[in-house]
Amino acid sequence: MEEKIRIGISACLLGQKVRFDGGHKRDPFLVETLGRYVEYVPVCPEVEVGLPTPREALRLVGEAEAPRLVFSRSGGEITERMQSWAAGRLRELEGENLCGFIFKSRSPSSGMERVKVYDDKGMAHKTGVGIFARAFMAHFPLLPVEEEGRLNDPKLRETFIESLFTLKRWRETADRQRTRGALVDFHTRHKLLILAHGTEIYREMGRLVARADLSVEELYAAYLPLLVKALRLQSTIKKNVNVLQHMLGYFKNQLSADEKREMLEIIEHYHQGLVPLIVPVTLINHFTRKYDQPYLKQQVYLNPHPLELQLRNHG
């Protein structure tokens, strides 16, 4: 990838002192590790809507599906003001070519789930979505989104970042050459990656790519939502074992008895949770280079994102 992946992010996560108390919530992984591979577009709804720093804290009040945004002590409401600002900001973000967004958890403006909503008795219920986050997800329904807190979960982190890199590759393909052949090539290279997310979606996407009755534009328009749907399905040990065994079949006439036994043992160790996914994938990569296996050499599944991110090193 020639250009960095552009993603939106809550500005406080980058260390900007924009929170209500004048502080920040700098996230070392996002800034120092993922930040080497992405270009962030920071957004702070509360500052950008014109509020000072520091400021009175805000909270969501009323119904979870349509809450009001009010100041916690004075009770002043800025719901319409925030919604109006968000509508304009979202139009601006359309020109940023974003591949995703990372929100600040629990924020009444930016939390994407489980934000506190206070009822008329002052009781808090973790059922809300931040005003800006709700508007963003409705405006960009196909973009991967996450919260910094959820990204501490290794599986959620892997799923999200894999989605970012895959969507970037899709954008590059679609922008460079919109042909049936380019779509087939993209799908072919991503087949095993898709299979690791789900067998049914893998088959559905295969049927779509094979359709001759659709125009090129119709194919591209129909393919992206299915790709996004696939990427949102979490891969599992069982699904990855299926892919690993599938790849092993490409070496049936090349591996020695010892090499095949070693590969099967490593896959079983992964299946039992004794080693992380990076171990069998590294061995498959070794055999792919050693025996110059043409189909596997082009499979994104073997190198879907930089090793430095260590996304496959967890159990």
C-alpha positions in Angstrom: 0.0 0.0 0.0 1.5 3.3 -1.2 -0.6 5.6 1.1 -1.4 5.2 4.7 -4.9 4.1 5.7 -6.9 7.1 6.7 -9.2 6.6 9.7 -11.1 8.9 11.9 -10.5 9.0 15.7 -11.7 10.7 18.8 -9.1 13.4 19.3 -8.6 12.7 23.0 -7.2 9.2 22.1 -4.3 10.9 20.4 -3.4 12.9 23.5 -5.2 16.1 22.6 -6.4 17.8 25.8 -10.0 18.3 24.7 -11.9 16.4 27.4 -14.4 18.1 29.7 -11.9 18.1 32.5 -9.1 19.5 30.4 -7.3 16.2 30.1 -6.9 13.5 27.4 -7.1 9.7 27.1 -4.0 9.0 25.0 -3.9 5.4 23.9 -0.3 4.1 23.4 -1.2 1.3 21.1 -3.2 3.5 18.8 -0.6 6.3 18.8 2.7 4.4 18.8 1.9 1.0 17.1 -1.1 1.3 14.8 -0.2 4.9 14.2 2.8 3.8 12.1 0.4 2.4 9.5 -2.5 4.8 9.5 -3.1 8.5 9.1 -5.6 9.7 11.8 -8.3 12.3 11.2 -9.0 13.6 14.7 -12.6 14.7 15.7 -13.8 16.1 19.0 -17.5 16.8 18.7 -17.8 18.8 21.9 -14.9 21.1 21.2 -15.8 21.4 17.5 -19.4 22.3 18.4 -18.0 25.3 20.2 -17.7 24.2 23.9 -14.7 25.3 26.0 -12.1 23.2 27.6 -12.5 22.5 30.5 -16.3 22.5 30.6 -19.3 21.1 32.4 -19.8 17.4 31.7 -22.5 16.3 29.3 -24.9 13.3 29.7 -27.6 11.6 27.7 -31.1 11.9 29.1 -34.4 10.3 28.1 -35.0 7.5 25.7 -32.1 5.4 24.6 -33.0 5.5 20.9 -33.5 9.3 20.8 -31.8 10.8 23.9 -31.2 14.4 24.6 -27.7 15.8 25.2 -27.7 17.9 28.3 -25.2 19.5 30.8 -25.1 17.3 33.9 -25.4 20.1 36.5 -27.2 23.0 34.8 -29.5 20.9 32.7 -29.0 23.0 29.5 -29.6 21.1 26.3 -27.5 21.1 23.1 -29.0 18.1 21.3 -30.0 20.0 18.1 -26.8 22.0 18.1 -24.8 18.8 18.2 -26.9 17.1 15.6 -26.6 20.1 13.3 -22.9 20.3 13.7 -22.6 16.5 13.1 -24.5 16.7 9.8 -22.0 19.2 8.5 -19.0 17.4 9.9 -20.1 14.2 8.3 -20.3 15.9 4.9 -16.7 17.1 5.4 -15.6 13.6 6.3 -17.0 12.2 3.0 -14.0 13.9 1.4 -11.5 12.3 3.8 -11.6 8.8 2.2 -11.8 7.2 5.6 -11.5 3.4 6.0 -12.9 3.4 9.5 -13.3 5.2 12.9 -12.2 4.7 16.5 -14.5 6.2 19.0 -14.0 7.1 22.7 -15.9 4.7 24.8 -18.7 5.8 27.2 -18.7 9.3 25.7 -22.2 10.9 25.4 -21.1 12.3 22.0 -18.8 9.6 20.7 -19.5 6.3 22.5 -20.7 3.6 20.1 -22.4 1.4 22.6 -23.3 1.0 26.3 -23.3 4.8 26.9 -25.1 5.8 30.1 -28.6 7.2 29.5 -30.3 8.8 32.5 -34.1 8.4 33.0 -36.5 10.9 34.5 -35.6 9.6 38.0 -31.9 10.1 37.5 -31.1 6.4 37.1 -28.4 5.5 34.6 -28.8 2.7 32.1 -26.0 1.6 29.8 -28.1 1.4 26.7 -27.1 4.5 24.7 -25.1 5.6 21.7 -23.2 8.9 21.5 -24.9 11.6 19.4 -22.1 11.9 16.9 -21.3 8.2 16.9 -24.9 7.3 16.1 -24.9 9.8 13.2 -21.5 8.6 11.9 -22.6 5.0 11.8 -25.8 5.8 10.1 -24.0 8.0 7.5 -21.2 5.5 6.8 -22.8 2.1 7.4 -20.1 0.2 5.5 -17.1 1.5 7.4 -15.5 -0.5 10.2 -15.9 1.2 13.6 -14.6 0.4 17.1 -14.0 1.9 20.5 -10.6 2.1 22.1 -11.8 0.0 25.1 -13.1 -2.9 22.9 -9.7 -2.9 21.1 -8.1 -4.3 24.2 -9.8 -7.6 23.2 -7.3 -9.3 20.9 -10.0 -10.9 18.7 -11.9 -7.6 18.3 -8.6 -5.8 17.6 -7.6 -8.3 14.9 -11.1 -8.2 13.3 -11.1 -4.4 13.2 -7.6 -3.9 11.9 -7.9 -6.7 9.3 -11.0 -4.9 8.1 -9.1 -1.6 7.7 -6.4 -3.2 5.6 -8.8 -5.2 3.5 -11.0 -2.1 2.8 -7.9 -0.1 1.8 -7.0 -2.9 -0.7 -10.5 -2.9 -2.0 -10.5 0.9 -2.5 -7.2 0.7 -4.4 -8.6 -2.0 -6.7 -11.8 -0.2 -7.3 -10.1 3.2 -7.9 -7.4 1.7 -10.2 -9.4 -0.4 -12.6 -13.1 -1.2 -12.5 -13.2 -4.4 -14.6 -14.6 -7.8 -14.1 -11.1 -9.2 -14.2 -9.9 -6.9 -11.4 -12.8 -7.9 -9.2 -12.1 -11.6 -9.9 -8.4 -11.1 -9.1 -9.3 -9.3 -5.8 -11.7 -12.0 -4.8 -9.3 -14.8 -5.7 -6.5 -13.3 -3.5 -8.9 -12.8 -0.6 -10.7 -16.2 -0.8 -9.1 -17.8 2.2 -9.3 -14.7 4.2 -13.1 -14.6 3.6 -13.3 -18.4 4.3 -11.8 -17.7 7.7 -14.8 -15.5 8.5 -17.5 -17.8 7.3 -18.3 -20.6 4.9 -21.7 -19.4 3.9 -20.6 -15.8 3.1 -17.6 -17.3 1.2 -20.0 -19.3 -1.0 -22.4 -16.3 -1.4 -19.5 -14.1 -2.6 -18.3 -16.8 -4.9 -21.7 -17.0 -6.5 -21.9 -13.3 -7.0 -18.5 -13.0 -8.7 -19.5 -15.8 -11.1 -22.6 -14.0 -12.2 -22.4 -13.0 -15.9 -25.8 -11.3 -15.9 -24.7 -8.3 -13.9 -22.8 -5.3 -15.3 -19.4 -4.4 -13.9 -20.9 -1.5 -11.8 -23.6 -3.8 -10.4 -21.0 -6.3 -9.4 -18.8 -3.8 -7.6 -21.9 -2.3 -5.9 -23.1 -5.7 -4.7 -19.6 -7.0 -3.7 -18.6 -4.4 -1.2 -21.6 -4.9 1.3 -20.9 -8.7 1.2 -17.2 -8.1 1.8 -18.0 -5.8 4.8 -20.5 -8.4 6.1 -17.8 -11.1 5.9 -15.2 -9.0 7.7 -17.6 -8.3 10.6 -17.9 -12.0 11.3 -15.2 -13.0 13.8 -12.9 -15.7 12.7 -12.5 -18.6 15.2 -10.1 -21.4 15.9 -12.4 -23.8 14.2 -12.7 -21.6 11.1 -8.9 -21.0 10.9 -8.3 -24.8 11.3 -10.5 -25.3 8.3 -8.5 -22.8 6.2 -5.2 -24.3 7.4 -6.3 -27.8 6.4 -7.5 -26.4 3.1 -4.1 -24.9 2.4 -2.3 -28.1 3.4 -4.1 -29.8 0.5 -2.1 -27.7 -2.0 1.1 -29.5 -0.9 -0.2 -33.1 -1.1 2.3 -34.0 -3.9 5.2 -32.0 -2.4 5.5 -32.3 1.4 7.6 -35.1 2.7 6.0 -37.5 5.3 7.9 -35.7 8.1 6.8 -32.2 6.8 3.2 -33.3 6.5 3.3 -34.8 10.0 4.9 -31.6 11.4 2.2 -29.4 9.8 -0.6 -31.6 11.1 0.9 -31.5 14.6 1.1 -27.8 14.5 -2.4 -27.4 13.3 -3.6 -29.7 16.1 -1.6 -27.7 18.7 -3.3 -24.6 17.4 -6.7 -26.3 17.6 -6.1 -27.2 21.2 -5.1 -23.7 22.0 -1.5 -24.6 22.8 0.0 -22.2 20.2 -1.3 -19.0 18.5 -2.3 -18.8 14.9 1.0 -17.1 13.9 2.7 -20.5 14.4 0.9 -22.6 11.8 0.7 -19.6 9.4 4.5 -19.1 9.6 5.0 -22.8 8.7 2.6 -22.6 5.8 4.4 -19.5 4.6 7.7 -21.4 4.8 6.3 -24.3 2.7 4.7 -21.8 0.3 8.1 -20.3 -0.4 10.0 -23.5 -0.4 7.8 -25.2 -2.9 6.9 -22.0 -4.8 3.1 -22.7 -4.5 1.5 -20.2 -6.9 -2.0 -20.1 -5.5 -1.0 -19.7 -1.9 1.7 -17.1 -2.8 -1.1 -14.7 -3.7 -3.4 -15.4 -0.7 -3.8 -12.4 1.5 -4.7 -14.7 4.4 -1.0 -15.5 4.9 0.0 -11.8 5.2 -3.2 -9.7 5.8 -1.5 -7.0 7.9 2.0 -6.1 9.2 3.6 -8.7 11.5 4.7 -5.9 13.8 1.0 -5.4 14.9 1.2 -9.0 16.4 -2.5 -9.5 15.8 -2.1 -13.3 15.4 0.1 -13.8 18.5 -2.7 -14.2 21.0 -4.2 -17.5 22.0 
